[in-house]
């Protein structure tokens, strides 16, 4: 009997030696997402400190010092390579050597990065280079649902296994499956993107059976969504509610700060621009190599720019100076102020400038454009390269596509339907009071994404605030006064995002399916910001006369004019203050 007990004890000891030791094991999961190039702690144009990866590093290091770096896992859920001057500069201007983003996340000790849709937007030359460089540092660039067309295998790495807190930790990563609605195919050539439902559960089951981890984390570049299972764009809550055998879901994409948890799983969404860090903890009670129970928690940490890591800031100061010098380069002269928020109330210097640049190409007759900066101000005087980022922060290309007159009208009906409602005596804008997760205050804001609020130029038309959607838009003529034919064909300049079906204005508004859009393309041009730079360089001076050329732009306004003006100004005061 003693020999049997001794043998059993030896077997148990051997099993325990191969797996986690008996007792409680606590893993700290730190997450960022949608950082969008917020890498430096200082502003380029004015003095001041801002939240950035350098401030994130201050918090990460404090946790590592407190609990031991072997108990911490640091993950980013995507959209790393686009959205700021620094990202643009190291994507397309300073392309020699190792990409700055790779150097930054290696310095910070990131364990895994998920591919975001805006990372794919940088194009194969950029993200393929970044993937290879990350992998050379042992940092996987994850997107298991980006499937190669030639062999059916993932284009990016799907998962990685880590030893943390004495446990085997599995991290699976997936990108936004709705890529086709965001980007033209040339940016993601050679692959297709699968829905996360039911793929993630299938892959979790298969990989867990193979790797036998104690902790499983799924990190996705997908919005939280509403959990109804019908939003390809946002499947975070769907996974949180349905996944089995997963301890944490890290989601992103919608810039929504959120944590959720129940007895068996947590959800972390840290928002955007390094303003918050997701901090999840998983404490596993292990006996005989088996997990007996787990305790989980999830919180958001408000990043403090005062806590910026000074050593990291000093280590990358040379690179900051290079970006700052690029940013401050003069490109021309602006003789009038531009307020991006003026685009919500009608024609304005800001949105007219975007339309003017788009209509400067020979193929374009009509232009669609939306305000891409929510509330920016470009002051008259020297126009520097940084101002072009305020005017146009994204790397969208410009396309010219063929549309019928009726498709143009339906497009505009749908677009304004996201922006305004039938006037009810209180509001014209579709706005509501929404809680600010940072302060708890209930602030007025638009219900929809303002980058989908397209107006048109090259036309003369009105938008009746008293009419329901579908009957608001009355197009009188083209800008030069020639008749507008609902059955006629016109060349329309717009962003590659919109030309790919992004925002669904084309399929749901104009009635043109995403599959049909590519055949409609008449011309492709470089990034719109580059077109703006060329335009300003060509003319030197941008003044109100150039921005209010009725023969080129036409005109549009809300009607009835007095009623619309007063109601819209009241809504503007609610959203933006006085």
C-alpha positions in Angstrom: 0.0 0.0 0.0 2.8 2.4 0.9 4.5 1.6 -2.5 1.2 2.5 -4.3 0.9 5.8 -2.4 4.5 6.6 -3.0 4.1 6.0 -6.7 0.9 8.1 -6.9 2.7 10.9 -5.1 5.6 10.7 -7.5 3.2 10.9 -10.5 1.4 13.9 -9.0 4.7 15.6 -8.3 5.8 15.1 -11.9 2.5 16.4 -13.3 2.8 19.5 -11.0 6.4 20.1 -12.1 5.2 20.2 -15.7 2.3 22.6 -15.0 1.5 25.5 -12.7 2.3 25.1 -9.1 -0.5 24.7 -6.6 -2.0 27.9 -5.3 -3.3 31.2 -6.5 -1.9 32.7 -9.7 -2.8 36.3 -10.7 -2.3 37.6 -14.2 -2.6 41.3 -15.0 -3.8 42.1 -18.6 -3.0 45.6 -19.7 -4.6 46.8 -23.0 -4.6 49.7 -25.4 -6.4 50.2 -28.7 -7.0 52.7 -31.4 -3.9 54.7 -30.4 -3.9 56.2 -33.9 -0.3 57.5 -33.7 -0.5 59.1 -30.2 3.1 58.3 -29.6 4.7 61.5 -28.3 3.9 63.3 -25.1 4.4 66.8 -26.5 2.5 68.9 -29.1 4.1 69.7 -32.4 2.8 73.3 -32.9 2.2 74.7 -29.4 3.7 73.9 -26.0 1.9 71.4 -23.8 1.8 67.8 -22.8 -0.7 65.2 -24.0 -1.6 61.6 -23.3 0.4 59.2 -25.3 2.1 55.8 -25.3 4.8 57.5 -23.2 2.3 58.1 -20.5 0.9 54.6 -20.9 4.4 53.3 -20.4 4.5 55.1 -17.1 1.5 53.1 -15.8 2.7 49.8 -17.3 6.0 50.1 -15.7 4.4 50.9 -12.3 2.3 47.7 -12.5 5.3 45.6 -13.5 7.3 47.0 -10.6 4.4 46.3 -8.2 3.5 42.8 -9.3 6.5 41.6 -11.3 6.8 41.8 -15.0 6.4 38.0 -15.3 2.8 38.5 -14.1 1.8 41.2 -16.7 0.7 40.8 -20.3 0.5 43.9 -22.5 -1.7 43.8 -25.6 -2.8 46.4 -28.2 -6.1 45.8 -30.2 -5.2 47.6 -33.4 -5.3 50.9 -35.4 -1.7 51.7 -34.5 -0.3 53.0 -37.8 -2.6 55.8 -38.8 -4.1 59.0 -37.4 -1.3 61.3 -36.5 1.6 63.3 -38.1 4.1 60.9 -36.6 2.5 57.8 -38.1 2.2 59.4 -41.5 5.8 60.6 -41.4 7.2 57.1 -40.6 4.8 55.4 -43.0 5.6 57.4 -46.1 8.3 60.0 -45.6 11.0 58.5 -43.3 10.9 54.9 -44.5 14.5 53.9 -44.0 15.3 51.4 -41.3 13.0 50.2 -38.6 9.6 51.7 -38.3 9.3 54.0 -35.3 6.1 52.2 -34.1 8.1 48.9 -33.9 10.8 50.6 -31.9 8.2 52.1 -29.5 6.3 48.9 -28.7 9.5 46.9 -28.4 10.8 49.5 -25.9 7.5 49.2 -24.0 7.6 45.4 -24.0 4.3 44.8 -25.8 3.5 41.1 -26.0 1.0 41.2 -29.0 -0.5 43.6 -31.4 -3.8 43.1 -33.3 -4.1 44.4 -36.9 -6.7 47.2 -37.3 -8.6 48.3 -40.4 -6.6 51.6 -40.4 -3.4 49.6 -40.2 -4.5 47.8 -43.4 -5.3 51.3 -44.9 -1.5 52.1 -44.9 -1.1 49.5 -47.7 1.0 46.4 -48.2 4.4 48.1 -48.2 3.8 49.5 -44.8 2.0 46.8 -42.9 4.0 44.0 -44.4 7.2 45.7 -43.3 5.8 46.4 -39.8 4.7 42.8 -39.5 8.2 41.5 -40.3 9.9 43.9 -38.0 7.5 43.2 -35.1 8.1 39.5 -35.6 11.9 40.0 -35.5 11.4 41.3 -31.9 9.1 38.4 -31.0 5.9 40.5 -31.1 3.2 38.9 -33.2 0.9 41.0 -35.4 -2.3 39.1 -35.1 -5.3 38.7 -37.5 -6.4 35.1 -37.7 -9.5 35.9 -39.8 -7.5 37.6 -42.7 -7.3 34.5 -44.9 -4.9 34.2 -47.9 -6.6 33.6 -51.2 -3.9 31.3 -52.5 -3.8 28.7 -49.8 -6.6 29.4 -47.3 -4.2 30.0 -44.4 -4.1 33.2 -42.2 -2.1 36.0 -43.8 -1.1 37.2 -40.3 -0.3 35.1 -37.2 -3.4 33.9 -35.5 -2.3 33.3 -31.9 0.6 33.3 -29.5 1.3 31.4 -26.3 3.0 33.1 -23.3 4.2 32.0 -19.9 2.9 34.5 -17.4 2.0 34.3 -13.7 3.3 30.7 -13.8 0.5 29.8 -16.3 0.2 29.1 -19.9 -1.7 32.0 -21.5 -3.2 31.8 -25.0 -3.8 35.0 -26.9 -5.8 34.9 -30.2 -6.1 37.9 -32.4 -8.6 38.9 -35.1 -9.2 42.0 -37.2 -12.4 43.7 -38.4 -14.2 41.5 -40.8 -16.0 44.4 -42.5 -12.8 45.5 -44.3 -14.4 45.5 -47.7 -16.7 48.3 -46.5 -13.8 50.4 -45.3 -11.1 50.0 -47.9 -10.5 49.4 -51.6 -9.3 46.0 -52.5 -5.8 47.0 -53.6 -5.0 47.7 -50.0 -5.8 44.2 -48.8 -5.1 42.3 -52.0 -4.5 38.6 -51.7 -6.8 38.0 -48.7 -10.4 37.9 -47.6 -11.8 38.6 -44.1 -14.1 36.2 -42.3 -16.8 37.1 -39.7 -15.8 36.5 -36.1 -19.0 34.5 -35.7 -18.7 31.5 -35.5 -15.0 31.5 -36.4 -13.6 32.5 -33.1 -15.3 29.9 -31.1 -14.3 27.2 -33.6 -10.7 28.3 -33.4 -10.7 28.7 -29.6 -11.9 25.1 -29.3 -9.3 23.8 -31.7 -6.3 25.7 -30.4 -7.2 25.2 -26.7 -7.3 21.4 -27.4 -3.8 21.7 -28.9 -2.1 24.1 -26.5 -4.0 23.3 -23.2 -3.6 26.8 -21.7 -4.8 27.9 -18.2 -5.9 31.3 -19.5 -7.5 32.3 -22.8 -7.7 35.8 -24.2 -9.4 36.9 -27.4 -8.3 40.3 -28.8 -10.2 41.7 -31.7 -10.3 44.9 -33.7 -14.0 45.0 -33.7 -16.5 47.4 -32.0 -18.5 46.4 -28.9 -21.8 46.5 -30.7 -25.2 45.7 -29.2 -24.9 41.9 -29.0 -27.7 41.2 -31.5 -25.4 39.2 -33.7 -26.2 41.2 -36.9 -23.4 43.8 -36.9 -20.4 42.6 -38.9 -18.6 45.8 -37.9 -19.0 45.3 -34.2 -19.0 41.8 -32.7 -17.4 42.4 -29.3 -20.5 42.0 -27.2 -21.6 39.0 -29.4 -18.3 37.2 -28.4 -18.5 38.3 -24.8 -21.9 36.8 -24.4 -21.3 33.6 -26.4 -17.7 32.5 -26.1 -17.0 29.4 -24.0 -13.6 28.6 -22.6 -12.4 32.3 -22.9 -11.5 34.4 -19.9 -11.2 37.9 -21.5 -12.3 39.7 -24.7 -10.4 42.8 -25.7 -12.3 44.8 -28.2 -11.7 48.2 -29.9 -12.6 50.1 -33.2 -15.5 52.1 -31.9 -13.4 54.3 -29.5 -15.8 53.5 -26.7 -14.4 53.1 -23.2 -16.1 50.2 -21.6 -15.6 47.3 -19.3 -18.0 44.4 -18.6 -17.7 41.2 -16.6 -19.6 38.2 -15.2 -18.4 35.2 -13.3 -16.5 33.7 -16.2 -15.4 36.4 -18.6 -14.4 40.1 -18.8 -14.5 42.6 -21.6 -12.0 45.5 -22.0 -12.3 48.4 -24.5 -9.9 51.2 -23.7 -11.3 53.7 -26.1 -8.7 55.6 -28.3 -5.7 57.9 -28.4 -4.0 56.4 -25.3 -6.5 58.2 -23.0 -7.3 55.0 -21.0 -5.7 51.7 -20.3 -7.7 48.5 -19.9 -6.6 46.6 -16.8 -8.0 43.2 -16.2 -7.0 40.6 -13.6 -7.5 36.9 -13.6 -6.7 35.0 -10.5 -6.7 31.2 -11.0 -6.7 28.7 -8.1 -4.7 25.7 -9.3 -4.5 22.3 -7.6 -2.6 19.4 -9.2 -2.1 21.2 -12.4 -5.8 21.9 -12.8 -7.7 25.2 -12.5 -10.2 24.8 -9.7 -11.7 28.3 -9.9 -11.0 31.8 -11.3 -11.7 35.3 -10.0 -11.9 38.1 -12.6 -12.0 41.9 -12.6 -11.9 44.7 -15.2 -11.3 48.4 -14.9 -10.3 51.4 -17.0 -7.3 53.4 -15.9 -7.3 57.1 -16.8 -3.9 57.8 -18.3 -2.2 60.9 -16.8 0.1 62.8 -19.0 1.9 64.0 -15.9 3.0 60.4 -15.4 4.8 60.3 -18.8 7.9 58.1 -18.6 10.7 60.7 -18.8 13.3 58.1 -19.9 11.1 57.0 -22.8 10.5 60.6 -23.8 14.2 61.3 -23.8 14.9 58.1 -25.8 12.7 59.2 -28.7 13.2 63.0 -28.5 15.2 63.0 -31.8 12.4 61.3 -33.6 9.9 63.8 -32.1 12.0 66.7 -33.4 12.0 65.2 -36.9 8.2 64.9 -36.9 7.8 68.4 -35.4 10.1 69.9 -38.1 8.1 68.2 -40.8 4.8 69.3 -39.2 5.8 73.0 -39.1 6.9 73.2 -42.7 5.0 76.1 -44.5 3.0 75.1 -47.5 1.1 78.3 -48.3 -1.0 81.1 -46.9 -4.6 81.0 -45.6 -6.4 84.3 -45.6 -9.5 83.2 -43.7 -10.3 81.1 -40.7 -11.6 77.6 -41.0 -13.8 76.0 -38.4 -14.5 72.3 -39.1 -17.8 72.4 -37.1 -19.2 74.9 -39.5 -19.8 72.0 -41.9 -22.7 70.8 -39.8 -24.7 74.0 -40.4 -24.1 74.3 -44.2 -21.5 75.5 -46.7 -18.3 76.7 -45.0 -14.7 77.6 -45.7 -13.6 74.2 -44.4 -15.8 71.9 -46.3 -15.7 74.1 -49.4 -11.9 73.6 -49.4 -12.3 69.8 -49.4 -14.8 70.1 -52.3 -12.6 72.5 -54.2 -9.6 70.2 -54.1 -11.7 67.2 -55.1 -13.3 69.1 -58.0 -9.8 70.3 -59.2 -9.2 67.0 -61.0 -10.4 66.9 -64.7 -12.8 64.0 -64.4 -14.9 65.3 -61.5 -18.2 67.1 -62.0 -19.7 66.6 -58.5 -18.0 66.1 -55.1 -19.1 64.4 -51.9 -17.3 65.2 -48.7 -17.9 65.0 -45.0 -16.2 66.7 -42.0 -13.4 64.4 -40.8 -12.3 66.6 -37.9 -15.1 67.0 -35.4 -14.2 70.5 -34.0 -11.0 71.8 -35.4 -9.8 75.4 -36.1 -7.3 76.4 -38.7 -6.3 80.1 -38.2 -5.6 82.4 -41.1 -2.0 83.1 -41.7 0.8 80.7 -42.7 -0.7 77.4 -43.6 1.7 74.7 -42.3 1.7 70.9 -43.0 0.1 70.3 -39.6 -3.0 72.3 -40.7 -3.5 69.7 -43.5 -3.8 67.0 -40.8 -6.4 69.1 -39.0 -8.3 69.5 -42.3 -7.9 65.9 -43.3 -6.6 63.5 -40.7 -7.0 60.2 -42.6 -5.0 58.6 -45.4 -8.0 58.2 -47.7 -7.4 58.2 -51.4 -9.7 60.0 -53.8 -11.8 58.1 -56.3 -14.0 59.4 -59.1 -17.0 57.1 -59.8 -20.0 57.1 -62.2 -23.4 57.7 -60.7 -26.8 58.4 -62.1 -28.6 61.6 -61.0 -31.2 59.6 -59.1 -28.4 57.7 -57.2 -26.8 61.0 -56.3 -30.1 62.3 -54.9 -30.7 59.1 -52.9 -27.1 59.2 -51.6 -27.8 62.7 -50.3 -31.1 61.8 -48.8 -29.5 59.0 -46.8 -26.5 61.1 -45.8 -28.6 64.0 -44.5 -30.8 61.5 -42.8 -27.9 60.6 -40.5 -27.4 64.2 -39.7 -30.8 65.8 -39.4 -34.3 64.8 -38.5 -37.7 66.2 -39.5 -37.9 69.4 -37.4 -40.1 68.7 -34.3 -40.0 72.1 -32.8 -37.0 71.3 -30.7 -34.1 69.9 -32.8 -33.0 69.7 -36.4 -29.9 67.7 -35.7 -30.1 64.1 -34.6 -28.5 64.8 -31.2 -29.0 63.5 -27.7 -27.6 63.8 -24.2 -25.1 61.1 -23.6 -23.0 60.4 -20.5 -19.3 61.2 -20.6 -17.4 58.2 -19.3 -14.6 60.5 -18.1 -16.7 63.0 -16.1 -20.2 61.5 -15.7 -21.8 64.6 -17.2 -24.5 64.3 -19.8 -23.3 66.2 -22.8 -25.2 66.8 -26.1 -23.6 65.1 -29.1 -24.5 63.7 -32.5 -26.1 60.3 -32.5 -24.2 59.3 -35.7 -20.6 59.4 -36.8 -19.9 62.9 -38.2 -17.5 61.5 -40.8 -20.5 60.1 -42.5 -22.3 63.5 -42.9 -21.6 64.1 -46.6 -22.7 67.2 -48.5 -22.3 67.8 -52.2 -20.6 70.4 -54.4 -21.0 71.0 -58.1 -24.8 71.2 -57.6 -27.4 73.7 -56.6 -29.8 72.1 -54.1 -31.8 72.6 -51.0 -32.5 70.4 -47.9 -36.0 70.9 -46.4 -35.9 70.3 -42.6 -39.7 70.0 -42.4 -39.8 67.0 -44.8 -39.2 63.4 -43.9 -36.1 61.5 -45.2 -36.6 60.6 -48.8 -38.2 63.9 -49.8 -35.8 66.5 -48.3 -33.4 67.0 -51.2 -34.4 69.1 -54.2 -31.6 69.4 -56.8 -32.2 72.4 -59.1 -29.3 72.1 -61.5 -25.6 71.6 -61.8 -23.3 74.4 -60.5 -23.1 76.1 -63.9 -26.9 76.2 -64.2 -27.2 73.3 -66.7 -30.1 70.9 -66.1 -29.7 68.0 -63.6 -31.0 64.8 -65.1 -32.1 62.0 -62.7 -31.4 59.5 -65.5 -28.2 61.1 -66.6 -24.7 59.9 -65.6 -22.2 62.1 -63.7 -18.6 61.7 -62.4 -18.5 62.1 -58.6 -15.3 62.7 -56.6 -15.3 61.1 -53.1 -13.1 59.2 -50.7 -11.8 55.7 -51.2 -13.7 54.8 -48.0 -17.0 55.9 -49.5 -16.2 54.4 -52.9 -15.6 51.1 -51.2 -19.0 51.2 -49.5 -17.7 52.6 -46.2 -20.4 54.0 -44.0 -23.0 52.1 -46.1 -24.1 55.3 -47.8 -23.6 53.8 -51.2 -25.4 50.5 -50.7 -28.1 51.7 -48.4 -28.5 55.2 -49.8 -27.6 55.2 -53.4 -28.5 51.6 -53.9 -25.1 50.6 -55.4 -23.8 47.3 -53.9 -20.2 47.1 -52.8 -19.5 44.5 -55.5 -20.7 46.9 -58.2 -18.7 49.9 -57.0 -15.3 48.9 -58.5 -16.8 48.8 -62.0 -18.0 52.4 -61.5 -14.5 53.8 -60.9 -13.4 56.3 -63.5 -10.2 57.5 -61.9 -8.0 56.9 -58.8 -5.9 59.6 -57.2 -3.4 59.6 -54.3 -4.3 60.5 -50.7 -6.6 63.5 -50.4 -4.2 65.2 -48.0 -1.5 64.9 -50.7 -3.9 66.5 -53.2 -4.5 69.3 -50.8 -0.8 69.8 -50.4 -0.4 69.9 -54.2 -3.3 72.4 -54.6 -2.0 74.8 -52.0 1.5 74.6 -53.5 0.1 75.3 -56.9 -1.9 78.4 -55.9 0.1 79.6 -52.9 -2.8 81.6 -51.4 -6.2 80.3 -50.2 -8.8 83.0 -49.7 -12.5 83.2 -49.4 -12.9 84.0 -53.1 -11.3 80.7 -54.0 -13.4 78.9 -51.4 -16.7 80.3 -52.5 -16.5 79.9 -56.3 -20.2 79.3 -57.0 -19.4 78.4 -60.7 -17.4 75.5 -59.4 -19.1 74.5 -56.1 -22.7 75.5 -56.7 -24.6 76.1 -53.5 -26.8 74.4 -51.0 -28.7 75.4 -47.9 -31.3 74.3 -45.4 -34.8 75.5 -45.9 -37.1 77.2 -44.8 -34.1 79.5 -44.2 -35.2 81.5 -41.1 -36.6 78.5 -39.3 -33.6 76.3 -40.2 -31.1 78.9 -39.2 -32.6 79.6 -35.8 -33.1 75.9 -35.0 -29.7 74.8 -36.2 -27.9 77.6 -34.2 -29.8 76.4 -31.1 -28.5 72.9 -31.7 -25.0 74.1 -32.4 -25.0 75.9 -29.0 -26.1 72.7 -27.3 -23.3 70.6 -28.9 -20.5 73.1 -29.0 -21.4 75.7 -26.5 -21.3 79.4 -27.2 
